[in-house]
Amino acid sequence: MFLKTGDKVRVIAGKDKGKDGNITKVIAADNRVVVEGINKVKQHKKASQGNPQGGVFDVEAPINASNVMLIDPSTNEPTRVGIEVKDGKKVRISKKSHKAID
């Protein structure tokens, strides 16, 4: 997976298509990511000591990593991501601008 926590991405498929957000969590085993403000679902919480009121809350659900594209920081456009080895280290590069991402 070419995505990391904190990356800015654009959703390219699904109900939130075209929206941007930052990745808050990566679930590599399932190839899914949680993007802030994207794929909001209702979650019913039972009252407990930590949450005495209970109720219905909006939370972000994970979406498949194939449904998001990394935004190139130099051009602010979505780009595909590749890997290059520079000085013995793997570096993510933008396939559009051929510049290092991080």
DSSP file (Angstrom, degrees, kcal/mol; ACC not computed):
  #  RESIDUE AA STRUCTURE BP1 BP2  ACC     N-H-->O    O-->H-N    N-H-->O    O-->H-N    TCO  KAPPA ALPHA  PHI   PSI    X-CA   Y-CA   Z-CA
    1    1 A M              0   0    0      0, 0.0    27,-0.0     0, 0.0    30,-0.0   0.000 360.0 360.0 360.0 135.2    0.0    0.0    0.0
    2    2 A F        +     0   0    0     79,-0.1     2,-0.3     2,-0.0    80,-0.1   0.342 360.0  93.7 -96.9   5.4    1.4    3.4   -1.0
    3    3 A L        -     0   0    0     78,-0.0     2,-0.3     4,-0.0    62,-0.0  -0.750  50.8-171.9-104.6 147.9   -0.7    5.5    1.5
    4    4 A K    >   -     0   0    0     -2,-0.3     3,-1.8    21,-0.0    19,-0.3  -0.898  38.1 -82.5-131.4 161.0    0.3    6.6    4.9
    5    5 A T  T 3  S+     0   0    0     -2,-0.3    19,-0.2     1,-0.2     3,-0.1  -0.420 116.1  28.4 -61.1 133.7   -1.4    8.3    7.9
    6    6 A G  T 3  S+     0   0    0     17,-2.4    -1,-0.2     1,-0.3    18,-0.1   0.249  86.0 135.5  97.4 -12.2   -1.5   12.1    7.3
    7    7 A D    <   -     0   0    0     -3,-1.8    16,-2.3    15,-0.1     2,-0.5  -0.408  56.1-125.5 -68.4 144.5   -1.5   11.9    3.5
    8    8 A K  E     +A   22   0A   0     63,-0.3    63,-2.8    14,-0.2     2,-0.3  -0.819  39.1 176.5 -91.3 128.1   -4.0   14.2    1.7
    9    9 A V  E     -AB  21  70A   0     12,-3.0    12,-2.1    -2,-0.5     2,-0.4  -0.870  27.0-138.0-131.5 161.6   -6.1   12.2   -0.7
   10   10 A R  E     -AB  20  69A   0     59,-2.5    59,-2.5    -2,-0.3     2,-0.4  -0.978  25.6-123.7-119.3 135.1   -9.1   12.7   -3.0
   11   11 A V  E     - B   0  68A   0      8,-2.7     7,-3.1    -2,-0.4    57,-0.3  -0.635  26.8-179.8 -77.8 129.4  -11.9   10.2   -3.2
   12   12 A I        +     0   0    0     55,-2.9     2,-0.3    -2,-0.4    56,-0.2   0.449  63.3  30.2-110.8  -3.5  -12.4    8.9   -6.8
   13   13 A A  S    S+     0   0    0     54,-0.9     3,-0.3     3,-0.1    -1,-0.2  -0.994  90.6  35.2-153.4 150.7  -15.3    6.5   -6.3
   14   14 A G  S >  S-     0   0    0     -2,-0.3     3,-1.4     1,-0.2    -3,-0.0  -0.517 101.2 -40.3 104.8-171.4  -18.4    6.2   -4.1
   15   15 A K  T 3  S+     0   0    0      1,-0.3    -1,-0.2    -2,-0.2     0, 0.0   0.717 135.2  48.5 -69.4 -21.4  -20.9    8.5   -2.5
   16   16 A D  T >  S+     0   0    0     -3,-0.3     3,-1.9     3,-0.1    -5,-0.3   0.029  79.1 158.2-105.3  25.9  -18.2   11.1   -1.5
   17   17 A K  T <   +     0   0    0     -3,-1.4    -5,-0.2     1,-0.2     3,-0.1  -0.233  64.3  21.9 -55.2 132.4  -16.5   11.2   -5.0
   18   18 A G  T 3  S+     0   0    0     -7,-3.1    -1,-0.2     1,-0.3     2,-0.2   0.260  93.0 123.0  95.2 -11.0  -14.5   14.4   -5.5
   19   19 A K    <   -     0   0    0     -3,-1.9    -8,-2.7    -8,-0.1    -1,-0.3  -0.561  49.8-143.3 -86.5 150.1  -14.0   15.3   -1.8
   20   20 A D  E     +A   10   0A   0    -10,-0.2     2,-0.3    -2,-0.2   -10,-0.2  -0.776  29.1 146.3-108.4 154.8  -10.6   15.7   -0.3
   21   21 A G  E     -A    9   0A   0    -12,-2.1   -12,-3.0    -2,-0.3     2,-0.3  -0.974  43.1 -96.3-172.7 169.7   -9.4   14.8    3.2
   22   22 A N  E     -A    8   0A   0     -2,-0.3    14,-2.8   -14,-0.2     2,-0.4  -0.772  39.1-112.7 -99.3 143.6   -6.5   13.5    5.3
   23   23 A I  E     +D   35   0B   0    -16,-2.3   -17,-2.4    -2,-0.3    12,-0.2  -0.614  32.4 177.3 -75.3 127.1   -6.0    9.9    6.2
   24   24 A T  E     +     0   0B   0     10,-3.0     2,-0.3    -2,-0.4    11,-0.2   0.675  67.6  15.5-101.3 -23.5   -6.4    9.3    9.9
   25   25 A K  E     -D   34   0B   0      9,-1.3     9,-2.8   -21,-0.1     2,-0.5  -0.985  59.5-154.0-154.0 139.6   -5.9    5.5   10.0
   26   26 A V  E     -D   33   0B   0     -2,-0.3     2,-0.7     7,-0.2     7,-0.2  -0.968   2.1-168.4-115.5 127.2   -4.5    2.9    7.6
   27   27 A I  E >>> +D   32   0B   0      5,-3.0     5,-2.2    -2,-0.5     3,-0.8  -0.800  12.2 175.5-112.4  86.1   -5.7   -0.7    7.9
   28   28 A A  G >45S+     0   0    0     -2,-0.7     3,-0.7     1,-0.2    -1,-0.2   0.815  71.8  62.6 -66.1 -33.4   -3.1   -2.4    5.7
   29   29 A A  G 345S+     0   0    0      1,-0.2    -1,-0.2    -3,-0.1    -2,-0.0   0.837 116.2  31.5 -62.8 -32.4   -4.4   -6.0    6.4
   30   30 A D  G <45S-     0   0    0     -3,-0.8    -1,-0.2     2,-0.2    -2,-0.2   0.362 108.1-121.1-104.5   2.5   -7.8   -5.1    4.8
   31   31 A N  T <<5S+     0   0    0     -3,-0.7    34,-2.6    -4,-0.5    35,-0.4   0.899  70.4 130.1  57.0  44.1   -6.4   -2.6    2.2
   32   32 A R  E   < -DE  27  64B   0     -5,-2.2    -5,-3.0    32,-0.3     2,-0.3  -0.892  40.9-162.1-127.8 156.5   -8.6    0.1    3.7
   33   33 A V  E     -DE  26  63B   0     30,-2.8    30,-2.9    -2,-0.3     2,-0.6  -0.968  16.3-135.8-135.2 152.1   -8.2    3.7    5.0
   34   34 A V  E     -D   25   0B   0     -9,-2.8   -10,-3.0    -2,-0.3    -9,-1.3  -0.953  23.4-164.3-107.9 122.5  -10.2    6.0    7.2
   35   35 A V  E >   -D   23   0B   0     -2,-0.6     3,-1.9    26,-0.4   -12,-0.2  -0.907  26.7-109.0-111.6 132.1  -10.3    9.5    5.7
   36   36 A E  T 3  S+     0   0    0    -14,-2.8   -14,-0.2    -2,-0.5     3,-0.1  -0.384 100.7   4.5 -64.9 126.5  -11.4   12.5    7.9
   37   37 A G  T 3  S+     0   0    0      1,-0.2     2,-0.3    -2,-0.2     3,-0.3   0.448 108.0 109.8  82.9   1.5  -14.9   13.7    7.0
   38   38 A I  S <  S+     0   0    0     -3,-1.9    23,-0.3     1,-0.2    -1,-0.2  -0.863  73.9  10.0-114.8 145.2  -15.5   11.0    4.3
   39   39 A N  S    S-     0   0    0     -2,-0.3    22,-2.3     1,-0.2     2,-0.2   0.923  77.6-168.8  57.4  51.7  -17.9    8.0    4.4
   40   40 A K  E     -F   60   0C   0     -3,-0.3     2,-0.3    20,-0.2    20,-0.2  -0.523   7.3-179.3 -72.4 134.5  -19.8    9.2    7.5
   41   41 A V  E     -F   59   0C   0     18,-2.9    18,-2.6    -2,-0.2     2,-0.4  -0.928  30.5-106.9-131.3 157.6  -22.1    6.6    9.0
   42   42 A K  E     -F   58   0C   0     -2,-0.3     2,-0.5    16,-0.2    16,-0.2  -0.689  32.1-168.2 -84.6 134.5  -24.5    6.6   12.0
   43   43 A Q  E     -F   57   0C   0     14,-3.1    14,-2.8    -2,-0.4     2,-0.5  -0.989  13.0-143.4-126.6 124.6  -23.3    4.6   15.0
   44   44 A H  E     -F   56   0C   0     -2,-0.5     2,-0.5    12,-0.2    12,-0.2  -0.753  18.1-164.6 -88.4 124.2  -25.7    3.9   17.9
   45   45 A K  E     -F   55   0C   0     10,-3.3    10,-2.1    -2,-0.5     2,-0.2  -0.931  13.1-135.6-114.2 132.2  -24.0    3.9   21.3
   46   46 A K        -     0   0    0     -2,-0.5     8,-0.2     8,-0.2     5,-0.1  -0.535  37.3 -94.2 -78.2 148.1  -25.5    2.5   24.4
   47   47 A A        +     0   0    0      6,-0.2     2,-0.3    -2,-0.2    -1,-0.1  -0.394  57.4 160.1 -63.8 138.6  -25.2    4.6   27.6
   48   48 A S        -     0   0    0      3,-2.1     6,-0.1    -2,-0.1    -3,-0.0  -0.853  56.2 -88.6-146.6-179.5  -22.2    3.7   29.7
   49   49 A Q  S    S+     0   0    0     -2,-0.3    -1,-0.1     1,-0.2    -2,-0.0   0.911 128.8  45.3 -64.4 -40.5  -20.1    5.2   32.5
   50   50 A G  S    S+     0   0    0      1,-0.3    -1,-0.2     2,-0.1    -3,-0.1   0.789 129.0  27.0 -71.7 -26.9  -17.8    6.8   29.9
   51   51 A N  S    S+     0   0    0     -5,-0.1    -3,-2.1     1,-0.1    -1,-0.3  -0.691  70.2 172.8-135.4  78.8  -20.8    8.0   27.9
   52   52 A P  S    S+     0   0    0      0, 0.0    -5,-0.1     0, 0.0    -1,-0.1   0.738  77.4  51.4 -65.8 -22.5  -23.8    8.4   30.2
   53   53 A Q  S    S-     0   0    0      1,-0.1    -6,-0.2    -7,-0.1    -2,-0.0   0.886  82.9-173.8 -81.2 -39.8  -26.0   10.0   27.6
   54   54 A G        +     0   0    0     -8,-0.2     2,-0.3    -3,-0.2    -8,-0.2  -0.305  20.3 133.0  70.3-166.5  -25.7    7.4   24.8
   55   55 A G  E     -F   45   0C   0    -10,-2.1   -10,-3.3     2,-0.0     2,-0.5  -0.793  57.5 -42.9 126.0-165.2  -27.3    8.2   21.5
   56   56 A V  E     -F   44   0C   0     -2,-0.3     2,-0.3   -12,-0.2   -12,-0.2  -0.919  53.4-173.5-110.9 128.8  -26.5    8.2   17.8
   57   57 A F  E     -F   43   0C   0    -14,-2.8   -14,-3.1    -2,-0.5     2,-0.5  -0.892  25.0-124.0-123.8 150.9  -23.1    9.5   16.5
   58   58 A D  E     +F   42   0C   0     -2,-0.3     2,-0.3   -16,-0.2   -16,-0.2  -0.841  38.2 172.0 -90.4 126.1  -21.6   10.2   13.1
   59   59 A V  E     -F   41   0C   0    -18,-2.6   -18,-2.9    -2,-0.5     2,-0.5  -0.931  35.5-109.9-130.9 157.1  -18.3    8.4   12.6
   60   60 A E  E     -F   40   0C   0     -2,-0.3   -20,-0.2   -20,-0.2   -21,-0.2  -0.762  31.8-153.8 -87.7 127.4  -16.0    7.8    9.7
   61   61 A A        -     0   0    0    -22,-2.3   -26,-0.4    -2,-0.5   -28,-0.1  -0.685  26.5 -97.1 -96.5 153.4  -16.1    4.3    8.3
   62   62 A P        -     0   0    0      0, 0.0     2,-0.3     0, 0.0   -28,-0.2  -0.357  37.2-161.8 -67.5 148.8  -13.1    2.8    6.4
   63   63 A I  E     -E   33   0B   0    -30,-2.9   -30,-2.8    -2,-0.0     2,-0.1  -0.903  32.7 -86.1-125.8 159.8  -13.1    2.8    2.6
   64   64 A N  E >   -E   32   0B   0     -2,-0.3     3,-1.8   -32,-0.2   -32,-0.3  -0.376  31.4-130.1 -66.5 140.5  -11.1    0.7    0.2
   65   65 A A  G >  S+     0   0    0    -34,-2.6     3,-1.3     1,-0.3    -1,-0.1   0.735 105.2  66.7 -64.8 -22.2   -7.7    2.2   -0.6
   66   66 A S  G 3  S+     0   0    0    -35,-0.4    -1,-0.3     1,-0.2   -34,-0.1   0.645  91.6  64.1 -73.4 -12.3   -8.3    1.8   -4.4
   67   67 A N  G <  S+     0   0    0     -3,-1.8   -55,-2.9   -56,-0.1   -54,-0.9   0.352  98.2  63.3 -92.9   6.0  -11.1    4.4   -4.1
   68   68 A V  E <   -B   11   0A   0     -3,-1.3     2,-0.4   -57,-0.3   -57,-0.2  -0.946  64.1-154.8-128.4 152.3   -8.7    7.2   -3.1
   69   69 A M  E     -B   10   0A   0    -59,-2.5   -59,-2.5    -2,-0.3    11,-0.1  -0.987  25.9-114.9-125.5 136.5   -5.8    8.9   -4.9
   70   70 A L  E     -BC   9  79A   0      9,-0.6     9,-2.7    -2,-0.4     2,-0.6  -0.425  27.3-129.0 -66.2 138.6   -2.9   10.7   -3.2
   71   71 A I  E     - C   0  78A   0    -63,-2.8   -63,-0.3     7,-0.2    -1,-0.1  -0.827  20.7-125.0 -93.4 123.6   -2.7   14.4   -3.9
   72   72 A D     >  -     0   0    0      5,-2.8     4,-2.7    -2,-0.6     3,-0.5  -0.518  13.6-146.0 -67.0 121.7    0.7   15.5   -5.1
   73   73 A P  T  4 S+     0   0    0      0, 0.0    -1,-0.2     0, 0.0    28,-0.1   0.781  95.0  53.2 -64.0 -25.7    1.9   18.3   -2.7
   74   74 A S  T  4 S+     0   0    0      1,-0.1    -2,-0.0     3,-0.1    27,-0.0   0.823 126.2  19.2 -80.0 -29.4    3.8   20.1   -5.4
   75   75 A T  T  4 S-     0   0    0     -3,-0.5    -1,-0.1     2,-0.2    -3,-0.0   0.541  90.0-132.4-115.9 -10.0    0.8   20.4   -7.9
   76   76 A N     <  +     0   0    0     -4,-2.7    -5,-0.1     1,-0.2    -2,-0.0   0.798  68.6 120.9  57.3  31.9   -2.2   19.8   -5.6
   77   77 A E  S    S-     0   0    0     -5,-0.5    -5,-2.8    -7,-0.0    -1,-0.2  -0.918  73.1 -98.9-119.9 148.8   -3.5   17.3   -8.2
   78   78 A P  E     +C   71   0A   0      0, 0.0     2,-0.3     0, 0.0    -7,-0.2  -0.395  49.8 178.0 -64.4 143.3   -4.3   13.6   -7.7
   79   79 A T  E     -C   70   0A   0     -9,-2.7    -9,-0.6    -2,-0.1     2,-0.2  -0.979  32.3-110.8-145.4 155.0   -1.5   11.3   -8.9
   80   80 A R        -     0   0    0     -2,-0.3    15,-2.5   -11,-0.1     2,-0.4  -0.542  39.0-129.7 -79.8 157.1   -0.6    7.7   -9.0
   81   81 A V  E     +G   94   0D   0     13,-0.2     2,-0.3    -2,-0.2    13,-0.2  -0.902  25.6 178.3-118.3 137.8    2.3    6.7   -6.8
   82   82 A G  E     -G   93   0D   0     11,-2.6    11,-2.7    -2,-0.4     2,-0.4  -0.794  23.6-122.4-126.6 173.2    5.4    4.8   -7.5
   83   83 A I  E     +G   92   0D   0     -2,-0.3     2,-0.3     9,-0.2     9,-0.2  -0.967  25.0 178.4-120.6 133.5    8.5    3.6   -5.6
   84   84 A E  E     -G   91   0D   0      7,-2.4     7,-3.1    -2,-0.4     2,-0.7  -0.957  26.9-128.6-127.2 150.7   12.1    4.5   -6.4
   85   85 A V  E     +G   90   0D   0     -2,-0.3     2,-0.4     5,-0.2     5,-0.2  -0.895  31.3 174.5-101.1 117.1   15.2    3.5   -4.5
   86   86 A K  E >   -G   89   0D   0      3,-2.8     3,-1.7    -2,-0.7    -2,-0.0  -0.989  69.9 -13.1-125.1 124.5   17.4    6.6   -3.8
   87   87 A D  T 3  S-     0   0    0     -2,-0.4    -1,-0.1     1,-0.3     3,-0.1   0.845 129.3 -54.3  54.7  37.8   20.6    6.3   -1.6
   88   88 A G  T 3  S+     0   0    0      1,-0.2     2,-0.4    -3,-0.0    -1,-0.3   0.537 118.5 105.6  78.7   6.3   19.5    2.8   -0.5
   89   89 A K  E <  S-G   86   0D   0     -3,-1.7    -3,-2.8     2,-0.0     2,-0.4  -0.931  72.5-118.6-120.5 144.7   16.1    4.0    0.7
   90   90 A K  E     -G   85   0D   0     -2,-0.4     2,-0.4    -5,-0.2    -5,-0.2  -0.658  34.0-172.2 -78.5 132.6   12.6    3.5   -0.8
   91   91 A V  E     -G   84   0D   0     -7,-3.1    -7,-2.4    -2,-0.4     2,-0.3  -0.990  22.2-126.9-128.7 133.7   11.0    6.8   -1.7
   92   92 A R  E     -G   83   0D   0     -2,-0.4     9,-2.9    -9,-0.2    10,-0.7  -0.627  32.2-170.2 -76.4 134.9    7.5    7.4   -2.9
   93   93 A I  E     -GH  82 100D   0    -11,-2.7   -11,-2.6    -2,-0.3     2,-0.4  -0.925  25.4-113.8-126.7 153.7    7.3    9.4   -6.2
   94   94 A S  E  >  -G   81   0D   0      5,-2.5     4,-1.6    -2,-0.3   -13,-0.2  -0.708  15.7-150.5 -82.1 131.1    4.5   11.0   -8.1
   95   95 A K  T  4 S+     0   0    0    -15,-2.5    -1,-0.1    -2,-0.4   -14,-0.1   0.679  95.1  50.8 -76.2 -16.0    4.0    9.4  -11.5
   96   96 A K  T  4 S+     0   0    0    -16,-0.4    -1,-0.2     3,-0.1   -15,-0.1   0.932 126.7  18.3 -84.2 -51.4    2.8   12.7  -12.9
   97   97 A S  T  4 S-     0   0    0      2,-0.1    -2,-0.2     0, 0.0     3,-0.1   0.531  91.6-134.3 -99.8  -7.4    5.5   15.1  -11.9
   98   98 A H     <  +     0   0    0     -4,-1.6     2,-0.3     1,-0.2    -3,-0.1   0.806  61.5 131.6  56.3  33.3    8.2   12.4  -11.2
   99   99 A K        -     0   0    0     -5,-0.2    -5,-2.5     1,-0.0    -1,-0.2  -0.821  66.1 -96.8-111.8 154.4    9.1   14.2   -7.9
  100  100 A A  B     -H   93   0D   0     -2,-0.3    -7,-0.3    -7,-0.2    -1,-0.0  -0.436  25.6-157.8 -68.6 141.8    9.5   12.7   -4.5
  101  101 A I              0   0    0     -9,-2.9    -1,-0.1    -2,-0.1    -8,-0.1   0.856 360.0 360.0 -89.2 -40.7    6.4   12.9   -2.3
  102  102 A D              0   0    0    -10,-0.7    -9,-0.1     0, 0.0    -2,-0.1   0.403 360.0 360.0-132.4 360.0    8.1   12.6    1.1
